[in-house]
Amino acid sequence: MTRRIDAHQYFWRLLRGDYGWLRPGLGPIHRNFMPEDLEPLLRKAGISGTVLVQAAPTEAETHFMLSLARDHAFIEGVVGWVDFEAADAPARIARLAADPKLRGLRPMIQDLPDDDWMLRPELDAAFRALIQHGIVFDALVLPRHLANLSELLARHPGMATIIDHCAKPAIAAADLAGWGGDMRRLAAETDAYCKLSGLVTEAGAGWSVETLRPCVELVLDSFGPDRLIWGSDWPVCLLAADYASWLEATHVLLRDCTEGERDAILGGNAIRAYGLRNDG
């Protein structure tokens, strides 16, 4: 059996002070979350490694994550942040890429006021640097960004890309038509992967396997089992579900897949897409 990987989790220490979105109103997640909090959950779930993802738009947080990865072997990859708008963005990317645990970079596109930001010509050098250094572009986008993401990937066809959280479909509002068409187009026209993560949060506290099923079936049909990557979105998922509940829902939703297809979604695809160690 392929090693199990949680390809999307976070750690944060509130006193760092660069998590602008992480306010007291977020209740259960407005506290420190560190490796010792996650390790028991991973052991219980049989998950051997993770990809740690940025939660703050600062290079300082990226270095904080890389230091955690050096101290905790289960953190097999880090998706960090860099200022793509900086004149020296390619040099910054090169410096970060020198750390073998740096496997991806993620601008926080969902929070930017300009929906066309990713298409700015002055960012092309940064995207080319990702390709040059073999770094994954984690696309933190919303449904309204998908047409632009399609255009961006046509402009940079060699850029390894993973769409985070299935592009956050409006599950709670049951508004999936436009999102579904754009995701099918992206799947057909690009080599992008899609993360099977974040869906319980989009569905809200009243989520069920059945409310998630239309989204999961669409991305499974569109991207196929070889381009879906499972992630917990922990601890953000705690706004709607605990770690074990989301993992159990995933097993139910993937029940019709073959064992090999489940192995791919729950580990193999992350190993391949992020270039993680492949020893299982």
Phi, psi and chi 1 to 4 in degrees:
 res  aa     phi    psi   chi1   chi2   chi3   chi4
   1 MET       -  136.4 -176.3  178.2   73.9      -
   2 THR   -63.2  144.3  -55.4      -      -      -
   3 ARG   -58.1  143.2  -69.5 -168.9  -54.9  114.5
   4 ARG   -85.4  134.0  -65.1  -69.2 -167.4 -113.2
   5 ILE  -127.6  132.7  -58.5  -68.2      -      -
   6 ASP   -94.7  105.2  178.7  -12.9      -      -
   7 ALA   -90.0   11.1      -      -      -      -
   8 HIS  -158.6   96.9 -158.8  103.4      -      -
   9 GLN  -143.7  164.7   54.5   90.5 -169.0      -
  10 TYR  -128.0  156.1  -51.5   96.3      -      -
  11 PHE  -130.6  146.7  -65.1  127.3      -      -
  12 TRP  -151.8  152.9   52.0   68.3      -      -
  13 ARG  -124.0  111.2 -175.0  178.9  -71.6  140.8
  14 LEU   -55.0  -37.5  -64.9 -178.6      -      -
  15 LEU   -66.9   -9.6  -72.6  179.2      -      -
  16 ARG   -61.6  -35.8  -72.5 -176.9   37.2   73.7
  17 GLY    84.2    8.9      -      -      -      -
  18 ASP  -112.5   17.1   48.2    3.9      -      -
  19 TYR  -100.4   77.5  -49.5  103.3      -      -
  20 GLY   -60.5  -28.6      -      -      -      -
  21 TRP   -83.0  -15.8   62.0  -84.6      -      -
  22 LEU   -90.8   86.0 -169.7   50.4      -      -
  23 ARG  -105.0  161.0  -58.2 -174.8 -178.1  -81.8
  24 PRO   -55.5  -27.6  -28.2   36.1      -      -
  25 GLY   -63.1  -13.7      -      -      -      -
  26 LEU   -85.0   10.6  -70.3  171.9      -      -
  27 GLY    42.3  -98.6      -      -      -      -
  28 PRO   -64.2  -17.5   21.5  -32.7      -      -
  29 ILE  -107.5    3.0   66.3  170.7      -      -
  30 HIS   -88.3   67.6 -170.6 -102.8      -      -
  31 ARG  -161.5  173.0   65.7  172.3 -178.6   83.8
  32 ASN   -69.9  139.1  -66.0  -19.3      -      -
  33 PHE  -130.4  119.5  -73.4   91.2      -      -
  34 MET  -131.1  172.7  -63.8  -64.4  -73.0      -
  35 PRO   -53.8  -36.8  -31.8   37.9      -      -
  36 GLU   -66.2  -19.5   57.5  -91.2   23.2      -
  37 ASP   -78.3  -31.8  -60.3  -56.1      -      -
  38 LEU   -89.7  -33.1 -179.0   58.6      -      -
  39 GLU   -54.4  -42.4  -75.5  179.4  -69.6      -
  40 PRO   -63.3  -34.4  -18.7   30.3      -      -
  41 LEU   -67.4  -39.7  -55.9  177.3      -      -
  42 LEU   -64.7  -44.2  -62.3  177.0      -      -
  43 ARG   -61.0  -44.1  -75.4 -164.2  -61.6  -89.5
  44 LYS   -64.5  -33.9 -173.8  173.5 -178.2  179.4
  45 ALA   -86.3   -7.5      -      -      -      -
  46 GLY    72.7   31.8      -      -      -      -
  47 ILE  -102.7  125.5  -67.2  171.6      -      -
  48 SER   -94.7  -19.8   66.0      -      -      -
  49 GLY  -153.0  162.0      -      -      -      -
  50 THR  -136.3  164.7   74.2      -      -      -
  51 VAL  -114.1  119.7  176.0      -      -      -
  52 LEU   -91.1  127.1  173.8   58.5      -      -
  53 VAL  -113.6  145.7  179.4      -      -      -
  54 GLN   -62.9  147.6   62.7   83.3 -137.0      -
  55 ALA  -126.7    1.2      -      -      -      -
  56 ALA  -139.4  142.5      -      -      -      -
  57 PRO   -84.3   59.7   31.7  -33.7      -      -
  58 THR  -140.6  145.9   65.1      -      -      -
  59 GLU   -69.6  -26.4  -75.0 -172.4   43.1      -
  60 ALA   -60.3  -40.9      -      -      -      -
  61 GLU   -66.7  -35.5 -164.1 -133.5    7.3      -
  62 THR   -60.5  -43.0  -60.8      -      -      -
  63 HIS   -66.5  -35.8  -70.8  -68.8      -      -
  64 PHE   -59.5  -45.7  166.0   67.0      -      -
  65 MET   -65.5  -41.2  -67.7 -170.0  -63.6      -
  66 LEU   -65.1  -34.1  -70.8  169.2      -      -
  67 SER   -66.9  -38.7   71.6      -      -      -
  68 LEU   -62.7  -40.2  -68.3  177.1      -      -
  69 ALA   -64.9  -34.3      -      -      -      -
  70 ARG   -67.4  -31.2  -75.1 -169.9  -71.7  -87.2
  71 ASP   -91.1  -14.9  -67.4  -21.9      -      -
  72 HIS  -132.7  107.3  -60.5  -85.1      -      -
  73 ALA   -63.1  -25.0      -      -      -      -
  74 PHE   -69.0  -20.0   74.8   84.1      -      -
  75 ILE   -80.5   97.6  -54.8  171.8      -      -
  76 GLU   -90.0  -19.0  -62.6 -171.4   21.6      -
  77 GLY  -152.1  154.4      -      -      -      -
  78 VAL  -126.0  133.1  167.4      -      -      -
  79 VAL  -106.3  109.5  174.4      -      -      -
  80 GLY  -103.5 -162.3      -      -      -      -
  81 TRP  -134.8  144.9 -177.5   93.9      -      -
  82 VAL  -145.0  154.0   74.3      -      -      -
  83 ASP   -76.8   98.4 -176.5   -1.6      -      -
  84 PHE   -64.6  -20.0  -83.1   51.6      -      -
  85 GLU   -86.1  -10.9  -62.5 -178.5   51.8      -
  86 ALA   -66.7  143.3      -      -      -      -
  87 ALA   -60.0  -31.4      -      -      -      -
  88 ASP  -101.7   27.3   63.6  -18.3      -      -
  89 ALA   -54.3  -44.7      -      -      -      -
  90 PRO   -59.0  -38.3  -27.1   37.3      -      -
  91 ALA   -68.8  -38.9      -      -      -      -
  92 ARG   -62.5  -43.1  -63.7 -175.8 -174.1 -156.2
  93 ILE   -62.5  -42.0  -68.2  168.5      -      -
  94 ALA   -61.2  -41.8      -      -      -      -
  95 ARG   -64.8  -44.1  -74.6 -165.9  -66.0  -89.6
  96 LEU   -65.8  -38.3  -71.9  171.7      -      -
  97 ALA   -67.6  -14.5      -      -      -      -
  98 ALA   -67.3  -20.3      -      -      -      -
  99 ASP   -84.8  120.6 -170.4  -46.4      -      -
 100 PRO   -64.1  -19.1   20.6  -31.6      -      -
 101 LYS   -80.1  -14.1  -73.1  -71.4 -176.0   83.1
 102 LEU   -77.7  107.6 -166.2  -75.0      -      -
 103 ARG  -112.9  -12.6  -57.1  -49.9  -49.8  144.5
 104 GLY  -157.8  164.7      -      -      -      -
 105 LEU  -132.9  146.8  -72.3  169.7      -      -
 106 ARG  -141.4   99.5 -175.4  173.7   86.1  147.3
 107 PRO   -67.5  145.0   17.7  -20.3      -      -
 108 MET   -87.0   68.2  -61.2 -179.6   80.5      -
 109 ILE   -59.7  -35.5  -66.5  171.1      -      -
 110 GLN   -60.5  -24.2   69.3  170.4   16.6      -
 111 ASP   -96.9   -3.7  -62.2  -31.7      -      -
 112 LEU   -83.4  141.7  -61.3  177.3      -      -
 113 PRO   -70.6  -23.1   22.5  -31.4      -      -
 114 ASP   -98.8  109.2  179.5    7.6      -      -
 115 ASP   -64.8  -19.1  -74.7   -8.1      -      -
 116 ASP   -95.6    9.5  -63.2  -33.7      -      -
 117 TRP   -51.8  -46.3  176.8   86.2      -      -
 118 MET   -64.0  -17.3   72.5 -179.4   83.8      -
 119 LEU   -94.7    3.4  -62.9  178.9      -      -
 120 ARG   -62.8  129.1  -67.1 -178.6 -178.6 -179.0
 121 PRO   -58.5  -30.2  -23.3   32.8      -      -
 122 GLU   -69.7   -9.6   59.0  -93.1   30.1      -
 123 LEU   -90.4   -9.5  -56.4 -176.7      -      -
 124 ASP   -58.0  -36.2  -77.0  -11.6      -      -
 125 ALA   -63.7  -37.0      -      -      -      -
 126 ALA   -67.2  -43.4      -      -      -      -
 127 PHE   -64.1  -37.9  -71.0  120.6      -      -
 128 ARG   -64.7  -34.4  -71.9 -165.2  -63.3  -91.6
 129 ALA   -66.8  -36.0      -      -      -      -
 130 LEU   -58.6  -46.5  -66.4 -175.7      -      -
 131 ILE   -61.6  -45.7  -61.4  169.7      -      -
 132 GLN   -58.7  -38.9  177.8 -175.6   -9.2      -
 133 HIS   -99.1    5.2  -63.8  -74.1      -      -
 134 GLY    67.0   35.4      -      -      -      -
 135 ILE  -101.6  136.3  -60.4  -60.9      -      -
 136 VAL   -77.7  140.6  171.5      -      -      -
 137 PHE   -92.5  108.9  170.4   49.1      -      -
 138 ASP   -86.2  117.2 -100.9   54.5      -      -
 139 ALA   -94.2  100.0      -      -      -      -
 140 LEU   -88.6   86.1  177.7   58.9      -      -
 141 VAL  -126.0  163.7  -65.1      -      -      -
 142 LEU  -109.7  167.2  -59.6  171.3      -      -
 143 PRO   -52.0  -34.8  -32.5   38.7      -      -
 144 ARG   -68.9  -13.1   67.8  175.7 -174.8  -94.1
 145 HIS   -93.3   -6.3  -62.9  113.4      -      -
 146 LEU   -67.2  -35.1  -69.4  174.6      -      -
 147 ALA   -64.0  -41.8      -      -      -      -
 148 ASN   -66.6  -36.9  -79.5  -13.8      -      -
 149 LEU   -63.2  -38.6 -178.5   59.4      -      -
 150 SER   -58.8  -45.0 -121.4      -      -      -
 151 GLU   -65.6  -40.6 -175.7  174.8  -20.5      -
 152 LEU   -61.5  -44.1  176.8   69.9      -      -
 153 LEU   -71.2  -27.3  -60.8 -169.8      -      -
 154 ALA   -68.3  -32.6      -      -      -      -
 155 ARG   -74.1  -31.4 -171.6 -177.2  -64.0  176.7
 156 HIS  -128.3   69.1  -60.3  -74.6      -      -
 157 PRO   -65.3  -18.1   22.6  -33.2      -      -
 158 GLY   -88.2    3.5      -      -      -      -
 159 MET   -88.7  118.3 -176.3  165.9   63.0      -
 160 ALA   -66.3  126.2      -      -      -      -
 161 THR  -134.1  138.5  -61.0      -      -      -
 162 ILE  -127.2  123.6  -59.7  174.9      -      -
 163 ILE   -84.2  116.6  -56.6  167.4      -      -
 164 ASP   -73.4  141.3  -73.6   -6.0      -      -
 165 HIS    54.9   34.0  -49.2  -41.9      -      -
 166 CYS    53.6   27.5  -61.5      -      -      -
 167 ALA    64.8   23.1      -      -      -      -
 168 LYS    53.2   63.1  -64.4 -165.1  167.7 -175.4
 169 PRO   -62.4  152.2   23.9  -34.4      -      -
 170 ALA   -80.5   70.0      -      -      -      -
 171 ILE   -66.0  -45.3  -59.3  173.1      -      -
 172 ALA   -61.4  -32.6      -      -      -      -
 173 ALA   -90.2   -1.0      -      -      -      -
 174 ALA    53.6   39.9      -      -      -      -
 175 ASP  -116.0   86.3 -178.9   12.9      -      -
 176 LEU  -115.3   -7.1  -57.5  179.7      -      -
 177 ALA   -62.4  -55.0      -      -      -      -
 178 GLY   -63.6  -43.7      -      -      -      -
 179 TRP   -57.8  -45.5  163.5   83.8      -      -
 180 GLY   -62.6  -43.2      -      -      -      -
 181 GLY   -63.5  -42.2      -      -      -      -
 182 ASP   -68.2  -37.2  -74.0  -21.1      -      -
 183 MET   -68.5  -39.7  -71.7  -67.8  -82.4      -
 184 ARG   -61.3  -39.9  -73.1 -170.4 -177.8  -81.0
 185 ARG   -65.2  -45.4 -166.5  171.4  -51.6  110.5
 186 LEU   -60.9  -42.9  -93.1  164.0      -      -
 187 ALA   -62.5  -39.1      -      -      -      -
 188 ALA   -75.9  -33.8      -      -      -      -
 189 GLU  -100.4   -9.5  -63.9  177.9   -1.9      -
 190 THR  -132.6  174.3   77.1      -      -      -
 191 ASP  -100.1   14.1  -65.1  -34.8      -      -
 192 ALA   -61.7  146.9      -      -      -      -
 193 TYR   -91.6  164.9  -70.9   82.4      -      -
 194 CYS  -130.8  130.4  175.3      -      -      -
 195 LYS   -85.8  125.4  -86.2 -169.5 -171.8  172.4
 196 LEU   -85.3   83.2 -168.1   60.1      -      -
 197 SER  -157.1  162.0   61.1      -      -      -
 198 GLY    73.7    0.0      -      -      -      -
 199 LEU   -73.2  -34.4  -63.7 -178.4      -      -
 200 VAL   -64.8  -34.4  -69.1      -      -      -
 201 THR   -68.0  -40.0  -48.0      -      -      -
 202 GLU   -68.3  -31.6  -63.0  -51.3  -48.9      -
 203 ALA   -77.1  -30.6      -      -      -      -
 204 GLY    93.7  178.5      -      -      -      -
 205 ALA   -60.7  -26.5      -      -      -      -
 206 GLY   -89.9   19.8      -      -      -      -
 207 TRP   -63.9  156.8   71.7  -84.8      -      -
 208 SER  -145.6  168.1   69.0      -      -      -
 209 VAL   -56.5  -38.6  166.3      -      -      -
 210 GLU   -69.0  -31.7  -67.2  -47.8  -50.6      -
 211 THR   -72.3  -26.8   59.1      -      -      -
 212 LEU   -84.6  -23.8  -55.9 -178.5      -      -
 213 ARG   -56.5  -44.4 -168.6  178.9  -61.1  -80.2
 214 PRO   -58.5  -39.5  -24.7   35.0      -      -
 215 CYS   -67.7  -45.9  -67.5      -      -      -
 216 VAL   -65.0  -41.7  174.4      -      -      -
 217 GLU   -63.8  -36.9  -71.9 -176.5  -13.4      -
 218 LEU   -67.5  -46.4 -174.3  139.0      -      -
 219 VAL   -71.3  -32.2  -64.9      -      -      -
 220 LEU   -66.1  -41.5 -175.8   57.1      -      -
 221 ASP   -69.7  -36.1 -178.4   60.8      -      -
 222 SER   -80.7  -50.8  -58.7      -      -      -
 223 PHE   -88.9  -23.1  -71.4   85.8      -      -
 224 GLY    78.6  162.4      -      -      -      -
 225 PRO   -67.4  -13.0   21.9  -32.2      -      -
 226 ASP   -87.8   -4.7  -69.8  -27.2      -      -
 227 ARG  -130.0   20.5  -75.2 -162.4  -74.4  153.1
 228 LEU  -106.7  138.5  -80.0 -171.2      -      -
 229 ILE  -130.3  123.0  -64.4  174.1      -      -
 230 TRP   -82.4  140.4 -175.2   82.8      -      -
 231 GLY  -145.4  151.8      -      -      -      -
 232 SER   -82.7  -29.0   67.5      -      -      -
 233 ASP    61.5   23.8 -161.3   33.0      -      -
 234 TRP   -74.9  139.9 -177.9   93.4      -      -
 235 PRO   -91.3    4.4   33.0  -36.1      -      -
 236 VAL   -58.0  -34.1  174.5      -      -      -
 237 CYS   -58.0  -21.8   68.3      -      -      -
 238 LEU   -65.1  -13.2  -62.3  177.5      -      -
 239 LEU   -65.8  -20.8  -66.3  170.7      -      -
 240 ALA  -133.8  -24.4      -      -      -      -
 241 ALA  -161.3  152.1      -      -      -      -
 242 ASP   -83.0  171.6   61.7   23.9      -      -
 243 TYR   -56.1  -50.1 -161.2  102.1      -      -
 244 ALA   -64.0  -36.1      -      -      -      -
 245 SER   -66.6  -42.6  -63.6      -      -      -
 246 TRP   -67.4  -40.0  164.9 -130.0      -      -
 247 LEU   -64.1  -42.5 -177.8   56.5      -      -
 248 GLU   -63.6  -41.3  174.9   58.0   27.2      -
 249 ALA   -60.6  -39.1      -      -      -      -
 250 THR   -59.9  -45.9  -58.8      -      -      -
 251 HIS   -60.6  -38.8  -72.5  -55.3      -      -
 252 VAL   -66.3  -44.3  174.2      -      -      -
 253 LEU   -67.7  -25.5  -71.4  160.4      -      -
 254 LEU  -100.9   14.9  -60.7 -178.1      -      -
 255 ARG   -59.3  -31.2 -170.6  167.7  -73.8  163.8
 256 ASP   -84.4   -4.5  -68.7  -23.0      -      -
 257 CYS   -78.3  156.6  -66.9      -      -      -
 258 THR   -73.7  165.5   67.4      -      -      -
 259 GLU   -58.7  -40.6 -178.5  179.6   -4.0      -
 260 GLY   -64.2  -38.4      -      -      -      -
 261 GLU   -67.3  -40.9  -70.5  168.7  -16.1      -
 262 ARG   -64.4  -40.6  -73.2 -168.8  -63.8  -87.5
 263 ASP   -58.7  -40.1  -78.7  -10.4      -      -
 264 ALA   -64.7  -49.4      -      -      -      -
 265 ILE   -66.2  -36.6  -65.6  167.0      -      -
 266 LEU   -91.4    4.9  -65.7  169.1      -      -
 267 GLY  -176.4  -50.7      -      -      -      -
 268 GLY   -59.8  -40.5      -      -      -      -
 269 ASN   -68.9  -36.6  -65.4  -20.1      -      -
 270 ALA   -64.6  -42.0      -      -      -      -
 271 ILE   -59.0  -44.4  -69.1  168.7      -      -
 272 ARG   -71.1  -47.2 -175.6  171.9   71.3 -106.3
 273 ALA   -67.1  -40.2      -      -      -      -
 274 TYR   -94.6   -3.4  -77.7  116.3      -      -
 275 GLY    66.8   41.6      -      -      -      -
 276 LEU   -82.7  168.8  -51.9 -179.4      -      -
 277 ARG   -62.9  141.7   63.5 -176.9  180.0   83.8
 278 ASN  -123.2   81.8 -172.5   10.3      -      -
 279 ASP  -125.4   21.0   57.7   -0.4      -      -
 280 GLY  -135.9      -      -      -      -      -
